[in-house]
Amino acid sequence: MPIDPLAPRLRLAIVLGLLLLVGLTALNLLQAASGLRKDNARSLNHARAMIESAINDSQSLVEAARPLAMGRCQDEQLALRDLITASPYARALYVLEGQQLRCTTLHRPILTRIFPVARRATRR
């Protein structure tokens, strides 16, 4: 039986081709995983910046509203609404005295005027 001289070369070419295919697939997967990690880190940093911006804006809003909240609601309501309008995150301000709602920036009436006691967050 004669030996075909192309058979060993063909087997070698097929094995090398498969190894190249597996190697390139693995390299592609590693590159994709690296890209996903970078995208996740970028998204996390963006989310963190947005949350910090919302918190900072809320703190600034409270500080700006504090002097206005001490006055009469009818006198200061328009100024409080201007503050809310300028804030990209807040939708309404509520001024409470104890559990009683004293003033709000909402244009519609609120059904309840007694609110549960709010817990203040303590800074560590």
N, C-alpha and C positions, 0 to 999 in steps of 0.2 A: 504494500500500500504506500503510495507516494505521499510525502509530507508537503503540505501547502505552505510555502514560505510566507504567505501573507497572514496566515492565521495567528501566529504569535504577535505580529505587529498590530493586527486588528484588535486583539485582546488588550494589548498594552495601550492602544489609543482609546479604547472604551473605558478602561480603568482610569487612565489619566483624565479623560473627559469627565467621568463621574466624580473623581476627586476634585477637579477644578469647579464643577458645579456645586458640590457640597461646600467647598471652601468659600466660594463667592456668596452662596446663600447665607452661610454663617456670618461672613463679613457684613453683608447687607442687614442682617438681623441685629448685629451689634451696633451698627451705625443708626438704625432706626430706634433702638432702645436708648442710645445716647441722645438723639434728638428729642425723644419723648421726655427724658429726664430734664433737659434744658427747657422745654416748653412748660413742663409742670412747675419748675422753679420760677420761671418768668410769670406764669399765671398766679402762683402763690404770692409772689412779691407784689403783683398788681392788686390782688385782693386785699393784702395787708395794707397797702397804701390807701385803698378806697375806704377800708374800715377806719383807719386812723384819721382820714379826712372827715368822715362822718362824725366821729367822736369829737374831733377838734372843733368842727362846725357847731355841734350841739353844745359844747362847753362855751363857746363864744356867744351863742344865742342866749343861753341861760344868763351869762354875765351881762349881756346887753339888756335883757328883759327884766333883770332883777330890780333896777330902780323904777322902771315903769310899773311893775307889778305892785309896788307899794302905794300907788295912787288909786284914785277912783277908777273903776272899770270903764265907765262911760267916757271919761277924759282920756284914758290911755289906750283904749281898745284899737283905735286906728294906728297908733304907733306900734303896738304889738303886732298887728296884722302886717305892717310894713316889714317888720323883722322876719316874720314867717315867709313873706313873699321873697325876700332876699336869700333865704336859706334853701340850698338845693336838696336838703334831706328832710327837714321838719315839715309837717303838714298842719300842725295846730299847737297852740300853747294853752295850757290850763293853769289858772292861778287858784291854788287851794289855800284855805285857812282851816287847818285841822283836817276834818273829813268833808268840809263844805266847799263846793265849787263856788268861788267868788267871781271869776271872770274867765272867759274863753275867747279865742280868736275865731271860732267857728261862726258861720253865718246862720246856722240853724240851731234851734233849741235842743238842749240835751235833756233826755228823759229823766235821768236820775241826777240828783244834786248832792248825794252822799256817796263818797268813795271810800273804799277800804284804806286803812292806814298803810302808807307806802313804806317799804323798808329802804333805808339808805344804804348804799354800798359803801363799805369801809375800804380805804386805801391801805395797802400793806407796805 
